[in-house]
Each structure stands twice: as structure tokens, then as C-alpha cells.
């Protein structure tokens, strides 16, 4: 297991791409995932690239937000990122855990929870 400080993140490429594009390009976010991947966020499941792109586009259309990465751990095909998300949504700011499961060079599953 690898743990990184806030200043030295070495994220797997698809995870880094996810965070680089999460507020600017929903299609780029979707391309980080396998065709049959799914995201669980706020108790809702979004399955497949089209649904993931729609989920991300809806979130960025409703709210302006930034994500500050606080810590990251990788262990084989799993990566967990702890982040502070700040924006114009109820409960802001909030600290969330992004739990990624990788399949090769893509994300197969993402669970977002406090």
C-alpha cells in the first residue's frame, strides 16, 4: 500500500485524469471508465459511460465546486482518495472518500461517500 501526502500524489493515470476533468469535461471523465463501469454517489448508481457522463454533467451544471486532494492510498487495483469538496451546494465544504477500483488503465467502479 502506498500513502501519499497532499503535496506528492502519485495517482494512477485514470484517477488523475478523473480529477483533472471532473469540473470541466464530462466526456473526458466518462472516458476514464470502462464501458460497463459504475459510480455510486449520494446513494444512486450510474452504470455505463453514457450514464457517468450524464451524472458528471448534471453535477457540474447544478453546482460550482472545487476538489482539494488531501490524501491518497493505492493498493493493487484499488485507490482511495480523501478530498475536501467546496462549492455552492448544501453542506459545503465536505470531506469525501473516493474509492476507485481499476481494471487495467481504466476505472471499473467509483464509490463516493463521506
PALO-863007 format. One record per residue: residue number from 1; z, y, x of N, C-alpha, C, O in turn. Coordinates in nm, 4 decimals. Atoms other than C-alpha are relative to their C-alpha. Layout:
<sites>
site pos->NUM nzz->Z nyy->Y nxx->X cazz->Z cayy->Y caxx->X czz->Z cyy->Y cxx->X ozz->Z oyy->Y oxx->X $
...
</sites>
This chain:
<sites>
site pos->1 nzz->0.0000 nyy->-0.1169 nxx->0.0853 cazz->0.0000 cayy->0.0000 caxx->0.0000 czz->0.0000 cyy->0.1226 cxx->0.0895 ozz->0.0699 oyy->0.1275 oxx->0.1907 $
site pos->2 nzz->0.0088 nyy->-0.1239 nxx->-0.0762 cazz->-0.0880 cayy->0.3452 caxx->0.1271 czz->0.0488 cyy->0.1135 cxx->-0.0887 ozz->0.0039 oyy->0.1281 oxx->-0.2024 $
site pos->3 nzz->-0.0491 nyy->-0.1167 nxx->0.0721 cazz->0.1014 cayy->0.6554 caxx->0.0184 czz->-0.0403 cyy->0.1231 cxx->0.0788 ozz->-0.0234 oyy->0.1280 oxx->0.2006 $
site pos->4 nzz->0.0462 nyy->-0.1226 nxx->-0.0640 cazz->-0.0378 cayy->0.9992 caxx->0.0925 czz->0.0831 cyy->0.1169 cxx->-0.0467 ozz->0.1243 oyy->0.1228 oxx->-0.1625 $
site pos->5 nzz->-0.0678 nyy->-0.1232 nxx->0.0393 cazz->0.1375 cayy->1.3319 caxx->0.0964 czz->-0.1003 cyy->0.0908 cxx->-0.0698 ozz->-0.2205 oyy->0.0642 oxx->-0.0682 $
site pos->6 nzz->0.0865 nyy->-0.0908 nxx->0.0748 cazz->-0.0008 cayy->1.6192 caxx->-0.1085 czz->-0.1056 cyy->0.0646 cxx->0.0890 ozz->-0.2069 oyy->0.1132 oxx->0.0387 $
site pos->7 nzz->0.0947 nyy->-0.0655 nxx->-0.0893 cazz->-0.1794 cayy->1.7508 caxx->0.1999 czz->-0.1012 cyy->-0.0950 cxx->0.0626 ozz->-0.1934 oyy->-0.0495 oxx->0.1303 $
site pos->8 nzz->0.0875 nyy->0.0931 nxx->-0.0709 cazz->-0.3537 cayy->1.4332 caxx->0.3129 czz->-0.0475 cyy->-0.1148 cxx->-0.0890 ozz->-0.0263 oyy->-0.2315 oxx->-0.0561 $
site pos->9 nzz->0.0460 nyy->0.1040 nxx->0.0903 cazz->-0.5098 cayy->1.2461 caxx->0.0235 czz->-0.1231 cyy->-0.0686 cxx->0.0553 ozz->-0.2198 oyy->-0.0034 oxx->0.0945 $
site pos->10 nzz->0.1157 nyy->0.0809 nxx->-0.0332 cazz->-0.7442 cayy->0.9657 caxx->0.1147 czz->-0.0275 cyy->-0.0875 cxx->-0.1215 ozz->0.0061 oyy->-0.2059 oxx->-0.1231 $
site pos->11 nzz->0.0266 nyy->0.0690 nxx->0.1253 cazz->-0.8593 cayy->0.8683 caxx->-0.2327 czz->-0.1268 cyy->-0.0828 cxx->0.0117 ozz->-0.2190 oyy->-0.0454 oxx->0.0841 $
site pos->12 nzz->0.1267 nyy->0.0724 nxx->0.0073 cazz->-1.1182 cayy->0.6001 caxx->-0.2995 czz->-0.1087 cyy->0.0928 cxx->-0.0545 ozz->-0.0807 oyy->0.1799 oxx->-0.1369 $
site pos->13 nzz->0.1091 nyy->-0.0918 nxx->0.0347 cazz->-1.4585 cayy->0.7662 caxx->-0.3433 czz->-0.0143 cyy->0.0267 cxx->-0.1497 ozz->-0.0283 oyy->0.1430 oxx->-0.1877 $
site pos->14 nzz->0.0173 nyy->-0.0321 nxx->0.1425 cazz->-1.4875 cayy->0.7229 caxx->-0.7235 czz->0.1171 cyy->0.0796 cxx->-0.0578 ozz->0.0984 oyy->0.1588 oxx->-0.1501 $
site pos->15 nzz->-0.1173 nyy->-0.0753 nxx->0.0466 cazz->-1.1341 cayy->0.8577 caxx->-0.7748 czz->-0.0118 cyy->0.1453 cxx->0.0452 ozz->0.0143 oyy->0.2372 oxx->-0.0325 $
site pos->16 nzz->0.0206 nyy->-0.1367 nxx->-0.0497 cazz->-1.2054 cayy->1.1602 caxx->-0.5560 czz->-0.1079 cyy->0.0707 cxx->-0.0808 ozz->-0.0937 oyy->0.1884 oxx->-0.1137 $
site pos->17 nzz->0.1085 nyy->-0.0581 nxx->0.0790 cazz->-1.5294 cayy->1.2182 caxx->-0.7479 czz->0.0470 cyy->0.0334 cxx->-0.1416 ozz->0.0093 oyy->0.1367 oxx->-0.1970 $
site pos->18 nzz->-0.0553 nyy->-0.0258 nxx->0.1329 cazz->-1.3449 cayy->1.1902 caxx->-1.0807 czz->0.0734 cyy->0.1344 cxx->-0.0005 ozz->0.0471 oyy->0.2193 oxx->-0.0857 $
site pos->19 nzz->-0.0775 nyy->-0.1244 nxx->-0.0030 cazz->-1.1025 cayy->1.4682 caxx->-0.9834 czz->-0.0868 cyy->0.1202 cxx->0.0365 ozz->-0.0614 oyy->0.2309 oxx->-0.0112 $
site pos->20 nzz->0.0884 nyy->-0.1105 nxx->-0.0389 cazz->-1.3781 cayy->1.6794 caxx->-0.8256 czz->-0.0821 cyy->0.0511 cxx->-0.1187 ozz->-0.1202 oyy->0.1681 oxx->-0.1219 $
site pos->21 nzz->0.0890 nyy->-0.0353 nxx->0.1110 cazz->-1.5765 cayy->1.6787 caxx->-1.1524 czz->0.0678 cyy->0.0101 cxx->-0.1364 ozz->0.0020 oyy->0.0456 oxx->-0.2342 $
site pos->22 nzz->-0.0634 nyy->0.0142 nxx->0.1316 cazz->-1.3162 cayy->1.6447 caxx->-1.4297 czz->-0.0063 cyy->0.1242 cxx->-0.0878 ozz->-0.0026 oyy->0.1115 oxx->-0.2102 $
site pos->23 nzz->0.0032 nyy->-0.1210 nxx->0.0825 cazz->-1.3350 cayy->2.0087 caxx->-1.5429 czz->-0.1367 cyy->0.0666 cxx->-0.0012 ozz->-0.1532 oyy->0.1722 oxx->-0.0622 $
site pos->24 nzz->0.1289 nyy->-0.0682 nxx->-0.0126 cazz->-1.6995 cayy->2.0833 caxx->-1.4648 czz->-0.1209 cyy->-0.0815 cxx->-0.0433 ozz->-0.2225 oyy->-0.0232 oxx->-0.0812 $
site pos->25 nzz->0.1210 nyy->0.0795 nxx->0.0236 cazz->-1.9342 cayy->1.7891 caxx->-1.5276 czz->0.0355 cyy->-0.1355 cxx->-0.0608 ozz->0.0661 oyy->-0.2304 oxx->0.0114 $
site pos->26 nzz->-0.0377 nyy->0.1227 nxx->0.0709 cazz->-1.8652 cayy->1.5225 caxx->-1.7910 czz->-0.0905 cyy->-0.1177 cxx->0.0350 ozz->-0.0444 oyy->-0.2317 oxx->0.0405 $
site pos->27 nzz->0.0919 nyy->0.1087 nxx->-0.0367 cazz->-2.1747 cayy->1.3224 caxx->-1.6957 czz->0.0336 cyy->-0.0532 cxx->0.1392 ozz->0.0264 oyy->-0.1739 oxx->0.1622 $
site pos->28 nzz->-0.0411 nyy->0.0444 nxx->-0.1340 cazz->-2.0638 cayy->1.3122 caxx->-1.3304 czz->0.1282 cyy->-0.0815 cxx->-0.0083 ozz->0.1437 oyy->-0.1804 oxx->0.0634 $
site pos->29 nzz->-0.1224 nyy->0.0781 nxx->0.0216 cazz->-1.7211 cayy->1.1934 caxx->-1.4472 czz->-0.0376 cyy->-0.1388 cxx->-0.0492 ozz->0.0120 oyy->-0.2382 oxx->0.0037 $
site pos->30 nzz->0.0395 nyy->0.1300 nxx->0.0567 cazz->-1.8836 cayy->0.9160 caxx->-1.6518 czz->-0.0653 cyy->-0.0898 cxx->0.1050 ozz->-0.0466 oyy->-0.2115 oxx->0.1026 $
site pos->31 nzz->0.0654 nyy->0.0799 nxx->-0.1046 cazz->-2.0903 cayy->0.8049 caxx->-1.3506 czz->0.0981 cyy->-0.0586 cxx->0.1006 ozz->0.0598 oyy->-0.1441 oxx->0.1805 $
site pos->32 nzz->-0.1035 nyy->0.0577 nxx->-0.0861 cazz->-1.7638 cayy->0.7322 caxx->-1.1660 czz->0.0448 cyy->-0.1367 cxx->-0.0510 ozz->0.1108 oyy->-0.2117 oxx->0.0209 $
site pos->33 nzz->-0.0486 nyy->0.1195 nxx->0.0684 cazz->-1.7061 cayy->0.4440 caxx->-1.4091 czz->-0.1082 cyy->-0.1074 cxx->-0.0125 ozz->-0.2277 oyy->-0.0781 oxx->-0.0106 $
site pos->34 nzz->0.0917 nyy->0.1091 nxx->0.0304 cazz->-1.8608 cayy->0.1019 caxx->-1.4649 czz->-0.0534 cyy->0.0191 cxx->-0.1420 ozz->0.0036 oyy->0.0952 oxx->-0.2203 $
site pos->35 nzz->0.0608 nyy->-0.0123 nxx->0.1339 cazz->-2.0835 cayy->0.0648 caxx->-1.7736 czz->0.0984 cyy->-0.0350 cxx->-0.1118 ozz->0.0958 oyy->0.0269 oxx->-0.2181 $
site pos->36 nzz->-0.0928 nyy->0.0453 nxx->0.1040 cazz->-1.8053 cayy->-0.1148 caxx->-1.9659 czz->0.1443 cyy->0.0426 cxx->0.0256 ozz->0.2373 oyy->-0.0163 oxx->-0.0295 $
site pos->37 nzz->-0.1340 nyy->-0.0490 nxx->-0.0326 cazz->-1.5085 cayy->0.0774 caxx->-1.8255 czz->0.0672 cyy->0.0596 cxx->-0.1227 ozz->0.0029 oyy->0.0889 oxx->-0.2235 $
site pos->38 nzz->-0.0672 nyy->-0.0720 nxx->0.1064 cazz->-1.2422 cayy->0.2262 caxx->-2.0430 czz->0.1120 cyy->0.0868 cxx->0.0544 ozz->0.1709 oyy->0.0609 oxx->0.1594 $
site pos->39 nzz->-0.1052 nyy->-0.0967 nxx->-0.0296 cazz->-0.9988 cayy->0.5149 caxx->-2.0370 czz->0.0985 cyy->-0.0033 cxx->-0.1150 ozz->0.0594 oyy->-0.0040 oxx->-0.2316 $
site pos->40 nzz->-0.1054 nyy->-0.0120 nxx->0.0995 cazz->-0.6669 cayy->0.5215 caxx->-2.2181 czz->0.0709 cyy->0.1326 cxx->0.0272 ozz->0.1297 oyy->0.1521 oxx->0.1335 $
site pos->41 nzz->-0.0609 nyy->-0.1318 nxx->-0.0124 cazz->-0.5414 cayy->0.8765 caxx->-2.2757 czz->0.0577 cyy->0.0395 cxx->-0.1344 ozz->-0.0095 oyy->0.0288 oxx->-0.2369 $
site pos->42 nzz->-0.0701 nyy->-0.0410 nxx->0.1221 cazz->-0.2903 cayy->1.0021 caxx->-2.5321 czz->-0.0055 cyy->-0.1091 cxx->-0.1074 ozz->-0.0181 oyy->-0.0801 oxx->-0.2263 $
site pos->43 nzz->-0.0026 nyy->0.1121 nxx->0.0928 cazz->-0.2836 cayy->0.6542 caxx->-2.6882 czz->-0.1346 cyy->-0.0394 cxx->-0.0570 ozz->-0.1411 oyy->-0.1277 oxx->-0.1425 $
site pos->44 nzz->0.1338 nyy->0.0317 nxx->0.0494 cazz->-0.6588 cayy->0.6455 caxx->-2.7503 czz->-0.0822 cyy->-0.0628 cxx->0.1113 ozz->-0.0728 oyy->-0.0233 oxx->0.2275 $
site pos->45 nzz->0.0863 nyy->0.0678 nxx->-0.0958 cazz->-0.9085 cayy->0.4157 caxx->-2.5811 czz->-0.1433 cyy->0.0484 cxx->-0.0152 ozz->-0.1951 oyy->0.0609 oxx->-0.1262 $
site pos->46 nzz->0.1386 nyy->-0.0456 nxx->-0.0038 cazz->-1.2528 cayy->0.5364 caxx->-2.4795 czz->-0.0757 cyy->-0.1004 cxx->0.0865 ozz->-0.0533 oyy->-0.1070 oxx->0.2074 $
site pos->47 nzz->0.0650 nyy->0.1101 nxx->-0.0702 cazz->-1.4835 cayy->0.2474 caxx->-2.3837 czz->-0.1479 cyy->0.0289 cxx->0.0223 ozz->-0.2202 oyy->0.0663 oxx->-0.0700 $
site pos->48 nzz->0.1400 nyy->-0.0191 nxx->-0.0361 cazz->-1.8148 cayy->0.2773 caxx->-2.2005 czz->-0.0254 cyy->0.1408 cxx->0.0517 ozz->0.0480 oyy->0.2345 oxx->0.0202 $
site pos->49 nzz->0.0297 nyy->-0.1291 nxx->-0.0627 cazz->-1.9750 cayy->0.5602 caxx->-2.0064 czz->-0.0242 cyy->0.1117 cxx->-0.1008 ozz->0.0230 oyy->0.2236 oxx->-0.0805 $
site pos->50 nzz->0.0292 nyy->-0.1056 nxx->0.0988 cazz->-2.1002 cayy->0.7500 caxx->-2.3130 czz->0.1300 cyy->0.0504 cxx->-0.0637 ozz->0.1489 oyy->0.1709 oxx->-0.0800 $
site pos->51 nzz->-0.1273 nyy->-0.0391 nxx->0.0615 cazz->-1.7539 cayy->0.7470 caxx->-2.4738 czz->0.0873 cyy->0.0755 cxx->0.1001 ozz->0.1580 oyy->0.1690 oxx->0.0626 $
site pos->52 nzz->-0.0783 nyy->-0.0674 nxx->-0.1034 cazz->-1.5928 cayy->0.8500 caxx->-2.1437 czz->-0.0536 cyy->0.1421 cxx->0.0209 ozz->0.0243 oyy->0.2364 oxx->0.0344 $
site pos->53 nzz->0.0594 nyy->-0.1341 nxx->-0.0125 cazz->-1.8371 cayy->1.1413 caxx->-2.1077 czz->0.0408 cyy->0.0870 cxx->-0.1189 ozz->0.0758 oyy->0.2036 oxx->-0.1008 $
site pos->54 nzz->-0.0397 nyy->-0.0750 nxx->0.1193 cazz->-1.7606 cayy->1.2478 caxx->-2.4672 czz->0.1474 cyy->0.0398 cxx->0.0055 ozz->0.1827 oyy->0.1530 oxx->-0.0274 $
site pos->55 nzz->-0.1440 nyy->-0.0273 nxx->-0.0124 cazz->-1.3834 cayy->1.2218 caxx->-2.4078 czz->0.0232 cyy->0.1155 cxx->0.0970 ozz->0.0984 oyy->0.2081 oxx->0.0665 $
site pos->56 nzz->-0.0181 nyy->-0.1056 nxx->-0.0997 cazz->-1.4055 cayy->1.4379 caxx->-2.0961 czz->-0.0556 cyy->0.1326 cxx->-0.0504 ozz->0.0077 oyy->0.2368 oxx->-0.0329 $
site pos->57 nzz->0.0598 nyy->-0.1232 nxx->0.0529 cazz->-1.6385 cayy->1.6911 caxx->-2.2618 czz->0.0882 cyy->0.0608 cxx->-0.1081 ozz->0.1054 oyy->0.1827 oxx->-0.1121 $
site pos->58 nzz->-0.0894 nyy->-0.0498 nxx->0.1047 cazz->-1.4047 cayy->1.7188 caxx->-2.5623 czz->0.1237 cyy->0.0664 cxx->0.0600 ozz->0.1651 oyy->0.1734 oxx->0.0152 $
site pos->59 nzz->-0.1206 nyy->-0.0550 nxx->-0.0631 cazz->-1.1016 cayy->1.7766 caxx->-2.3380 czz->-0.0292 cyy->0.1347 cxx->0.0642 ozz->0.0498 oyy->0.2281 oxx->0.0505 $
site pos->60 nzz->0.0304 nyy->-0.1260 nxx->-0.0684 cazz->-1.2738 cayy->2.0485 caxx->-2.1353 czz->-0.0476 cyy->0.1072 cxx->-0.0970 ozz->-0.0371 oyy->0.2262 oxx->-0.0670 $
site pos->61 nzz->0.0401 nyy->-0.0987 nxx->0.1008 cazz->-1.4136 cayy->2.2145 caxx->-2.4490 czz->0.1225 cyy->0.0574 cxx->-0.0718 ozz->0.1251 oyy->0.1756 oxx->-0.1063 $
site pos->62 nzz->-0.1200 nyy->-0.0430 nxx->0.0716 cazz->-1.0704 cayy->2.2310 caxx->-2.6146 czz->0.0952 cyy->0.0811 cxx->0.0870 ozz->0.1572 oyy->0.1767 oxx->0.0404 $
site pos->63 nzz->-0.1023 nyy->-0.0575 nxx->-0.0866 cazz->-0.8620 cayy->2.3304 caxx->-2.3137 czz->-0.0574 cyy->0.0366 cxx->0.1360 ozz->-0.1475 oyy->-0.0295 oxx->0.1877 $
site pos->64 nzz->0.0235 nyy->-0.0317 nxx->-0.1411 cazz->-0.8887 cayy->2.5046 caxx->-1.9808 czz->0.1195 cyy->-0.0560 cxx->0.0747 ozz->0.2337 oyy->-0.0339 oxx->0.0344 $
site pos->65 nzz->-0.1116 nyy->0.0572 nxx->-0.0743 cazz->-0.6824 cayy->2.3190 caxx->-1.7233 czz->-0.0372 cyy->-0.0212 cxx->0.1459 ozz->-0.1543 oyy->-0.0292 oxx->0.1833 $
site pos->66 nzz->0.0155 nyy->0.0343 nxx->-0.1409 cazz->-0.6305 cayy->2.2547 caxx->-1.3564 czz->0.0905 cyy->-0.1193 cxx->0.0286 ozz->0.1926 oyy->-0.1394 oxx->-0.0372 $
site pos->67 nzz->-0.0766 nyy->0.1171 nxx->-0.0397 cazz->-0.5028 cayy->1.9408 caxx->-1.1895 czz->0.0380 cyy->0.0139 cxx->0.1464 ozz->-0.0484 oyy->0.0236 oxx->0.2336 $
site pos->68 nzz->-0.0507 nyy->-0.0076 nxx->-0.1371 cazz->-0.2849 cayy->1.9631 caxx->-0.8802 czz->0.0504 cyy->-0.1387 cxx->0.0399 ozz->0.1485 oyy->-0.1879 oxx->-0.0158 $
site pos->69 nzz->-0.0414 nyy->0.1322 nxx->-0.0455 cazz->-0.2598 cayy->1.6300 caxx->-0.6990 czz->0.1291 cyy->0.0124 cxx->0.0788 ozz->0.1402 oyy->0.0951 oxx->0.1693 $
site pos->70 nzz->-0.1307 nyy->-0.0045 nxx->-0.0631 cazz->0.0982 cayy->1.5634 caxx->-0.5925 czz->0.0239 cyy->-0.1171 cxx->0.0946 ozz->0.0866 oyy->-0.1009 oxx->0.1993 $
site pos->71 nzz->-0.0186 nyy->0.1204 nxx->-0.0809 cazz->0.0910 cayy->1.2084 caxx->-0.4535 czz->-0.1044 cyy->-0.1022 cxx->-0.0397 ozz->-0.1571 oyy->-0.0994 oxx->-0.1509 $
site pos->72 nzz->0.0962 nyy->0.1064 nxx->0.0285 cazz->-0.1387 cayy->0.9099 caxx->-0.4296 czz->0.0388 cyy->-0.1261 cxx->0.0744 ozz->0.0848 oyy->-0.1214 oxx->0.1884 $
site pos->73 nzz->-0.0240 nyy->0.1308 nxx->-0.0608 cazz->-0.0955 cayy->0.5400 caxx->-0.3610 czz->-0.1215 cyy->-0.0867 cxx->-0.0278 ozz->-0.1773 oyy->-0.0833 oxx->-0.1375 $
site pos->74 nzz->0.1069 nyy->0.0975 nxx->0.0201 cazz->-0.3641 cayy->0.2793 caxx->-0.3110 czz->0.0506 cyy->-0.1365 cxx->0.0419 ozz->0.1255 oyy->-0.1501 oxx->0.1387 $
site pos->75 nzz->-0.0383 nyy->0.1382 nxx->-0.0289 cazz->-0.3172 cayy->-0.0955 caxx->-0.3144 czz->-0.1142 cyy->-0.0895 cxx->-0.0466 ozz->-0.1200 oyy->-0.1288 oxx->-0.1631 $
site pos->76 nzz->0.1145 nyy->0.0836 nxx->0.0353 cazz->-0.6361 cayy->-0.3002 caxx->-0.3046 czz->-0.0906 cyy->0.0707 cxx->-0.0986 ozz->-0.1474 oyy->0.1754 oxx->-0.0678 $
site pos->77 nzz->0.0890 nyy->-0.0572 nxx->0.1016 cazz->-0.8293 cayy->-0.2295 caxx->-0.6233 czz->0.0713 cyy->0.0967 cxx->-0.0936 ozz->0.0151 oyy->0.1391 oxx->-0.1945 $
site pos->78 nzz->-0.0762 nyy->-0.0923 nxx->0.0855 cazz->-0.5599 cayy->-0.0063 caxx->-0.7693 czz->0.0332 cyy->0.1278 cxx->0.0757 ozz->0.0657 oyy->0.1258 oxx->0.1944 $
site pos->79 nzz->-0.0391 nyy->-0.1293 nxx->-0.0553 cazz->-0.4965 cayy->0.3608 caxx->-0.7100 czz->0.0789 cyy->0.0733 cxx->-0.1079 ozz->0.0384 oyy->0.0771 oxx->-0.2241 $
site pos->80 nzz->-0.0820 nyy->-0.0786 nxx->0.0917 cazz->-0.2244 cayy->0.5700 caxx->-0.8707 czz->0.0130 cyy->0.1394 cxx->0.0580 ozz->0.0492 oyy->0.1570 oxx->0.1744 $
site pos->81 nzz->-0.0101 nyy->-0.1393 nxx->-0.0414 cazz->-0.2314 cayy->0.9473 caxx->-0.8540 czz->0.0978 cyy->0.0689 cxx->-0.0937 ozz->0.0849 oyy->0.0609 oxx->-0.2159 $
site pos->82 nzz->-0.0929 nyy->-0.0822 nxx->0.0776 cazz->0.0564 cayy->1.1656 caxx->-0.9670 czz->-0.0484 cyy->0.1429 cxx->0.0128 ozz->-0.0760 oyy->0.1903 oxx->0.1230 $
site pos->83 nzz->0.0565 nyy->-0.1351 nxx->-0.0013 cazz->-0.0589 cayy->1.5127 caxx->-1.0665 czz->0.0704 cyy->0.0887 cxx->-0.1020 ozz->0.1229 oyy->0.0420 oxx->-0.2031 $
site pos->84 nzz->-0.0494 nyy->-0.0998 nxx->0.0946 cazz->0.0600 cayy->1.8302 caxx->-1.2329 czz->-0.1219 cyy->0.0641 cxx->-0.0640 ozz->-0.2070 oyy->0.1212 oxx->0.0043 $
site pos->85 nzz->0.1116 nyy->-0.0562 nxx->0.0755 cazz->-0.1808 cayy->1.9403 caxx->-1.5055 czz->0.0523 cyy->0.1231 cxx->-0.0734 ozz->0.1493 oyy->0.1165 oxx->-0.1489 $
site pos->86 nzz->-0.0404 nyy->-0.1282 nxx->0.0566 cazz->-0.1554 cayy->2.3041 caxx->-1.6110 czz->-0.1178 cyy->0.0594 cxx->-0.0757 ozz->-0.2301 oyy->0.0611 oxx->-0.0253 $
site pos->87 nzz->0.1084 nyy->-0.0607 nxx->0.0763 cazz->-0.3561 cayy->2.4729 caxx->-1.8843 czz->0.0494 cyy->0.0595 cxx->-0.1297 ozz->0.1690 oyy->0.0814 oxx->-0.1487 $
site pos->88 nzz->-0.0321 nyy->-0.0622 nxx->0.1276 cazz->-0.3693 cayy->2.6205 caxx->-2.2312 czz->0.0144 cyy->-0.1049 cxx->-0.1103 ozz->-0.0442 oyy->-0.0915 oxx->-0.2178 $
site pos->89 nzz->-0.0258 nyy->0.1059 nxx->0.0970 cazz->-0.2515 cayy->2.3066 caxx->-2.4112 czz->0.1509 cyy->-0.0098 cxx->-0.0232 ozz->0.2294 oyy->0.0300 oxx->0.0629 $
site pos->90 nzz->-0.1433 nyy->0.0125 nxx->0.0288 cazz->0.0834 cayy->2.2320 caxx->-2.5781 czz->0.0693 cyy->-0.0859 cxx->0.1062 ozz->0.0184 oyy->-0.1908 oxx->0.1459 $
site pos->91 nzz->-0.0776 nyy->0.0759 nxx->-0.0969 cazz->0.3470 cayy->2.1165 caxx->-2.3301 czz->-0.0352 cyy->0.0276 cxx->0.1447 ozz->0.0203 oyy->-0.0351 oxx->0.2350 $
site pos->92 nzz->0.0420 nyy->-0.0319 nxx->-0.1365 cazz->0.1784 cayy->2.2690 caxx->-2.0254 czz->0.1108 cyy->0.0732 cxx->0.0730 ozz->0.1789 oyy->0.1565 oxx->0.0132 $
site pos->93 nzz->0.0652 nyy->0.1037 nxx->-0.0793 cazz->0.2435 cayy->2.2099 caxx->-1.7464 czz->0.0658 cyy->-0.1357 cxx->-0.0239 ozz->0.1782 oyy->-0.1441 oxx->-0.0734 $
site pos->94 nzz->-0.0519 nyy->0.1355 nxx->0.0149 cazz->0.2893 cayy->1.8338 caxx->-1.7493 czz->-0.0353 cyy->-0.0794 cxx->0.1241 ozz->-0.1421 oyy->-0.0621 oxx->0.1828 $
site pos->95 nzz->0.0275 nyy->0.0901 nxx->-0.1119 cazz->0.3174 cayy->1.5778 caxx->-1.4747 czz->-0.0493 cyy->-0.1323 cxx->-0.0576 ozz->0.0160 oyy->-0.1922 oxx->-0.1431 $
site pos->96 nzz->0.0626 nyy->0.1226 nxx->0.0503 cazz->0.0906 cayy->1.2786 caxx->-1.5353 czz->-0.0259 cyy->-0.0978 cxx->0.1137 ozz->-0.0386 oyy->-0.0590 oxx->0.2298 $
site pos->97 nzz->0.0428 nyy->0.1046 nxx->-0.0922 cazz->0.0143 cayy->0.9486 caxx->-1.3656 czz->-0.1371 cyy->-0.0489 cxx->-0.0450 ozz->-0.1572 oyy->-0.0848 oxx->-0.1610 $
site pos->98 nzz->0.1351 nyy->0.0508 nxx->0.0219 cazz->-0.3496 cayy->0.8485 caxx->-1.3398 czz->-0.0064 cyy->-0.1345 cxx->0.0708 ozz->-0.0029 oyy->-0.1404 oxx->0.1937 $
site pos->99 nzz->0.0040 nyy->0.1346 nxx->-0.0583 cazz->-0.3694 cayy->0.4711 caxx->-1.2879 czz->-0.1427 cyy->-0.0534 cxx->-0.0095 ozz->-0.1930 oyy->-0.0822 oxx->-0.1181 $
site pos->100 nzz->0.1384 nyy->0.0441 nxx->-0.0092 cazz->-0.7137 cayy->0.3613 caxx->-1.1729 czz->-0.0061 cyy->-0.1456 cxx->0.0430 ozz->0.0705 oyy->-0.1886 oxx->0.1292 $
site pos->101 nzz->0.0353 nyy->0.1329 nxx->-0.0478 cazz->-0.8460 cayy->0.0072 caxx->-1.1421 czz->-0.1461 cyy->0.0067 cxx->0.0395 ozz->-0.2311 oyy->0.0478 oxx->-0.0394 $
site pos->102 nzz->0.1354 nyy->-0.0104 nxx->-0.0540 cazz->-1.1560 cayy->-0.0164 caxx->-0.9255 czz->-0.0724 cyy->-0.1335 cxx->-0.0068 ozz->-0.0114 oyy->-0.2402 oxx->-0.0006 $
site pos->103 nzz->0.0893 nyy->0.1155 nxx->-0.0077 cazz->-1.4495 cayy->-0.2566 caxx->-0.9375 czz->-0.1116 cyy->0.0413 cxx->0.0944 ozz->-0.2059 oyy->0.1099 oxx->0.0551 $
site pos->104 nzz->0.0972 nyy->-0.0439 nxx->-0.1001 cazz->-1.6463 cayy->-0.2141 caxx->-0.6185 czz->0.0144 cyy->0.1492 cxx->0.0235 ozz->0.1236 oyy->0.1984 oxx->0.0519 $
site pos->105 nzz->0.0008 nyy->-0.1444 nxx->-0.0244 cazz->-1.7440 cayy->0.1515 caxx->-0.5827 czz->0.0127 cyy->0.0814 cxx->-0.1282 ozz->-0.0222 oyy->0.1994 oxx->-0.1296 $
site pos->106 nzz->-0.0139 nyy->-0.0693 nxx->0.1287 cazz->-1.6680 cayy->0.2415 caxx->-0.9471 czz->0.1365 cyy->-0.0260 cxx->-0.0599 ozz->0.2084 oyy->-0.1162 oxx->-0.0169 $
site pos->107 nzz->-0.1270 nyy->0.0150 nxx->0.0721 cazz->-1.3695 cayy->0.2794 caxx->-1.1778 czz->-0.0249 cyy->-0.0896 cxx->-0.1206 ozz->-0.1164 oyy->-0.0645 oxx->-0.1990 $
site pos->108 nzz->0.0119 nyy->0.0897 nxx->0.1141 cazz->-1.3254 cayy->-0.0043 caxx->-1.4276 czz->0.0980 cyy->0.0368 cxx->-0.1122 ozz->0.0748 oyy->0.0065 oxx->-0.2293 $
site pos->109 nzz->-0.1033 nyy->-0.0330 nxx->0.0992 cazz->-1.0135 cayy->0.1320 caxx->-1.6002 czz->0.0782 cyy->0.1201 cxx->0.0520 ozz->0.1039 oyy->0.1332 oxx->0.1717 $
site pos->110 nzz->-0.0874 nyy->-0.1126 nxx->-0.0306 cazz->-0.8111 cayy->0.4516 caxx->-1.6107 czz->0.0992 cyy->0.0145 cxx->-0.1131 ozz->0.0619 oyy->0.0234 oxx->-0.2300 $
site pos->111 nzz->-0.1065 nyy->-0.0258 nxx->0.0963 cazz->-0.4778 cayy->0.4941 caxx->-1.7835 czz->0.0716 cyy->0.1274 cxx->0.0431 ozz->0.1152 oyy->0.1406 oxx->0.1574 $
site pos->112 nzz->-0.0664 nyy->-0.1278 nxx->-0.0270 cazz->-0.3287 cayy->0.8425 caxx->-1.8076 czz->0.1248 cyy->0.0070 cxx->-0.0871 ozz->0.1174 oyy->-0.0059 oxx->-0.2093 $
site pos->113 nzz->-0.1259 nyy->-0.0045 nxx->0.0745 cazz->0.0370 cayy->0.8747 caxx->-1.9046 czz->0.1021 cyy->0.0818 cxx->0.0790 ozz->0.0911 oyy->0.0959 oxx->0.2008 $
site pos->114 nzz->-0.1073 nyy->-0.0726 nxx->-0.0706 cazz->0.3457 cayy->1.0827 caxx->-1.8260 czz->0.0782 cyy->-0.0919 cxx->0.0912 ozz->0.1717 oyy->-0.0477 oxx->0.1579 $
</sites>
